[in-house]
Amino acid sequence: MNVHNTHSADASTVEEALAADNHNVVDSEGATALAMQNTLLTPRFYTTDFEELDAINVEPVREDWDHLIAQMKADPNKGHFKKNADWDTVDWDGMEPTLKREFIDFLISSCTAEFSGCVLYKEMKRRGSNKDVTELFQLMARDEARHAGFINDALREAGIAVNLGFLTQKKKYTYFRPKFIYYATYLSEKIGYARYITIFRHLEKHPEKRFHPIFKWFEEWCNDEFSHGEAFALLMKTDPELTETWQNKLWIKFFLTAVFGTMYVRDHQRPAFHDALGVDVDWYGQEVFRKTSDLSAQIFPMMLDIDHPKWLPTLKRLQKANADLAVAEKKTGLARMLGKASGTTRAAAAFVTLFMIPVVKSTPPENVRMEPSY
């Protein structure tokens, strides 16, 4: 097969997907620069201890593992993530300027996040020798490459695209221990599912709010996210200490708080985007948090108390501190220094307050596997 005449949606492996013609898009300097940013709110590229990952023994979850791998190898979404007759014409020039800016920011951030997963999973496949683990990561990398390529298709219509090859070579990599990769990536995949399915179901009821055709693809997209989360749940299930020791329970609480807080702050940076969808951003946040909490109870021994009286007010303080930090970054001299110090201090205090809210304890089921239900 001549992969250079294919679309990433039709690729069977991550290598084919990355070589497909829709990955070779004209670079947009501004889009790639935005994707290159490394802040608390932007998607990061990760590396880890690949030897430790390679030593995983999946025998304790063999039956569920083989079932999940078989589902992923069946590849129900092959050929899906590309434009077809359902792809409406997009009037980028006529789109309201603030909405256009925020939507492009959303697409670039999503593309970077998907490609971040692709890079990490592909590296594990390349460096590992454990057949079970490398097979899983090959399949997940394939999916993420398709998603990134599809988003770049959408961006190309707006006259921009992210240079994914450049990101691979030049973007800063953050080292995380494998267990932190499990916690962070599991939550990223599950909250991704919750976000996409919430938007998809909302637009099913209000199709007049679907201002771009990419939302029509969200159901299958979020099902990929769901299956990836299932894989990380099984990886954690192979070692009970990952979710049972008091130290790791603190880490789980930390990552839950960080992922939820980051999502809240990031979403409040796109008011026009959510207004166009007809979604109240606070309602949306709580709905996504609730779905993610219900899903993560499959493996985590706790849920954040998102109904606690301090929860939303503290998230609002966190968001305000981050907004003030962004303003301070544009200043100079003493005003910049004082503004950044104030914003950083208030953001840290808000995060600590969120972290100190008592959790809702839960007991994960013996069988952690789930199927999409929302």
Stockholm file with secondary structure:
# STOCKHOLM 1.0

chainA/1-374         MNVHNTHSADASTVEEALAADNHNVVDSEGATALAMQNTLLTPRFYTTDFEELDAINVEPVREDWDHLIAQMKADPNKGHFKKNADWDTVDWDGMEPTLKREFIDFLISSCTAEFSGCVLYKEMKRRGSNKDVTELFQLMARDEARHAGFINDALREAGIAVNLGFLTQKKKYTYFRPKFIYYATYLSEKIGYARYITIFRHLEKHPEKRFHPIFKWFEEWCNDEFSHGEAFALLMKTDPELTETWQNKLWIKFFLTAVFGTMYVRDHQRPAFHDALGVDVDWYGQEVFRKTSDLSAQIFPMMLDIDHPKWLPTLKRLQKANADLAVAEKKTGLARMLGKASGTTRAAAAFVTLFMIPVVKSTPPENVRMEPSY
#=GR chainA/1-374 SS CCGGGSCGGGCSSHHHHHHSGGGSCCCCHHHHHHHHCCSTTSCCEEECCHHHHHTCCCGGGHHHHHHHHHHHHHCTTTTTSSCCTTCCCCCTTTSCHHHHHHHHHHHHHHHHHHHHHHHHHHHHHHHCCCHHHHHHHHHHHHHHHHHHHHHHHHHHHTTCCCCHHHHHHHSCEEECCHHHHHHHHHHHHHHHHHHHHHHHHHHHHCGGGCCSGGGGGHHHHHHHHHHHHHHHHHHHHTCTHHHHSHHHHHHHHHHHHHHHHHHHHHHTTCHHHHHHHTCCHHHHHHHHHHHHHHHHTTTCSEECCTTSTTHHHHHHHHHHHHHHHHHHHTSCHHHHHHHHHHHHHHHHHHHHHHHHSCCEECCCCSSCCCCCCC
#=GC SS_cons         CCGGGSCGGGCSSHHHHHHSGGGSCCCCHHHHHHHHCCSTTSCCEEECCHHHHHTCCCGGGHHHHHHHHHHHHHCTTTTTSSCCTTCCCCCTTTSCHHHHHHHHHHHHHHHHHHHHHHHHHHHHHHHCCCHHHHHHHHHHHHHHHHHHHHHHHHHHHTTCCCCHHHHHHHSCEEECCHHHHHHHHHHHHHHHHHHHHHHHHHHHHCGGGCCSGGGGGHHHHHHHHHHHHHHHHHHHHTCTHHHHSHHHHHHHHHHHHHHHHHHHHHHTTCHHHHHHHTCCHHHHHHHHHHHHHHHHTTTCSEECCTTSTTHHHHHHHHHHHHHHHHHHHTSCHHHHHHHHHHHHHHHHHHHHHHHHSCCEECCCCSSCCCCCCC
//
